[in-house]
């Protein structure tokens, strides 16, 4: 990868994973609560220190106009989203590469109780350790966001397949910093309507 400009030396692109069809939920989760989850994810990443924030779209179609994206939010259409999460992760890494940031933070649209304080904590951990890898942990369960330094992106893209995104690569890493965030959120994925609602 080309050398980073000094201004981008520690910048992090926030990637909202919102391309899926939400089969168990009954509709794409980007549309859940009239788009409230999507807008919350964007704000969470932005307020947590990510710039830019890029939404990965798939099942909702390539036109984001009906989603009410906040001003300044970038988006990408993942044409092969239906082949699995890996397609969206690879597209997110390409988008982050285009921005020239050093880090990327992956954040799914369906964890609405996770706030900016979690993102900031996990991002700080990645920036302060040599591996440049960190992720949130809630009650001993791996969660999101996952922050990854750019030196890992090419290898992740090479091994990601089907519904296995960055996990195919990260699962074998002993240098991943797991950041306990129990005091800040539950980190619960909302896979079914009405489950886990506050």
Protein Blocks (a to p, Z undefined) as FASTA:
>chain_A
ZZddfklmmgccddddfkbgolmnopafklggghlmmmmmmmmmmmnopacdddddfklo
jafklnopaehiacdddfklmnojklmmmmmmmmmmmnopabdcdddfklmkbcfklmmm
mmmmmmmpmnlpacddeehiacddddddfklmmmmmmmggcjbcklmmmmmpckbccddf
klmogoiacfbghihpZZ
